[in-house]
């Protein structure tokens, strides 16, 4: 990741479940359904806090994850793409999603296929 990339806080599945007022099983189901994206760091499944809003997954995330996976990205590659600055967007795609630029982010993701 670039030097000026924002620092991301990584949460374990039990941490996310607690934030959601849910269970780890339900969080894993959201990952399976592509509402959330998680990767393994030090053998532990984690989710960046920036993927969460108001006790649930960021709504714009699901469709974007599906576009990336359909384009042949692995979950790890999808995570990297979402969190690192994308030159054509001028910011990390997750930051563009948070700024309401969902259509633009998905167009760029589709063009990568």
Secondary structure as UniProt FT lines:
FT   TURN            3..4
FT   STRAND          10..12
FT   HELIX           13..20
FT   HELIX           24..32
FT   TURN            33..34
FT   STRAND          39..41
FT   TURN            42..43
FT   STRAND          44..48
FT   HELIX           49..51
FT   STRAND          52..53
FT   TURN            54..55
FT   STRAND          56..57
FT   TURN            59..60
FT   HELIX           61..70
FT   TURN            71..72
FT   HELIX           75..83
FT   STRAND          85..86
FT   TURN            87..90
FT   STRAND          91..92
FT   HELIX           93..98
FT   TURN            99..100
FT   HELIX           102..111
//
